[in-house]
Amino acid sequence: MHIIRDIARERNVGVIMIAHDLNMAIHLSDRLVLMKNGTVFTEIANDGMTEDIIREVYNIDTKVVDGASKPYVVPRD
């Protein structure tokens, strides 16, 4: 994935990626588009993920914690 990001930056092009792992998507993307029921729910910067957004889209409780450079999503017990 880092190779794709490097090539995209070198050529000044965008890349569309579909991922079901929120942490991977946050760490590899500049912007995220979250979908709910087949439609766009929100578009956010990779550091804009919140517990409320995740709860609304996926109906699960999580904790969003600060990482070294970007947040991490952690499931709640």
C-alpha positions as CSV (number, residue, x, y, z in Angstrom):
1,M,0.0,0.0,0.0
2,H,2.9,2.4,0.7
3,I,4.1,1.8,-2.9
4,I,0.8,2.9,-4.3
5,R,0.8,6.0,-2.1
6,D,4.4,6.9,-3.2
7,I,3.5,6.4,-6.9
8,A,0.4,8.6,-6.5
9,R,2.4,11.4,-4.9
10,E,5.1,11.1,-7.6
11,R,2.6,11.3,-10.4
12,N,0.2,13.7,-8.6
13,V,-2.8,11.5,-9.0
14,G,-5.6,10.3,-6.7
15,V,-6.2,6.8,-5.6
16,I,-9.6,5.3,-4.6
17,M,-9.3,2.4,-2.2
18,I,-12.1,0.3,-0.6
19,A,-11.3,-1.0,2.8
20,H,-13.3,-2.5,5.6
21,D,-10.5,-2.1,8.2
22,L,-11.0,1.4,9.7
23,N,-7.5,1.6,11.2
24,M,-5.9,0.7,7.8
25,A,-8.1,3.2,6.0
26,I,-7.2,6.0,8.5
27,H,-3.5,5.3,8.3
28,L,-3.2,4.9,4.5
29,S,-5.6,7.6,3.4
30,D,-5.7,11.4,3.4
31,R,-9.6,11.5,3.3
32,L,-12.3,9.0,4.1
33,V,-15.7,8.5,2.6
34,L,-17.9,6.4,4.9
35,M,-21.0,4.8,3.4
36,K,-24.2,3.6,5.2
37,N,-26.9,1.6,3.4
38,G,-25.3,2.1,0.0
39,T,-25.1,5.9,0.2
40,V,-22.4,8.4,1.3
41,F,-22.8,9.2,5.0
42,T,-19.9,11.5,5.4
43,E,-16.5,12.6,4.0
44,I,-13.8,13.4,6.5
45,A,-10.1,13.9,6.9
46,N,-8.2,10.9,8.1
47,D,-7.9,12.5,11.5
48,G,-11.6,13.4,11.8
49,M,-12.9,10.0,12.8
50,T,-15.1,10.2,15.9
51,E,-16.9,7.7,18.1
52,D,-20.2,9.2,17.1
53,I,-19.6,8.7,13.4
54,I,-18.6,5.1,13.9
55,R,-21.7,4.5,16.1
56,E,-24.0,6.1,13.5
57,V,-22.5,4.2,10.5
58,Y,-21.8,0.8,12.0
59,N,-23.9,0.7,15.1
60,I,-21.0,-0.3,17.4
61,D,-19.4,1.4,20.4
62,T,-15.7,2.2,20.0
63,K,-13.1,4.4,21.4
64,V,-11.0,6.7,19.1
65,V,-7.6,7.1,20.7
66,D,-4.8,9.4,19.6
67,G,-1.9,7.6,17.9
68,A,1.6,8.9,17.1
69,S,0.4,10.6,13.9
70,K,-3.3,9.5,13.4
71,P,-6.1,8.2,15.5
72,Y,-6.8,4.5,16.2
73,V,-10.2,2.9,16.5
74,V,-10.5,0.4,19.4
75,P,-13.7,-1.6,20.1
76,R,-15.3,-1.2,23.5
77,D,-16.1,-4.2,25.6
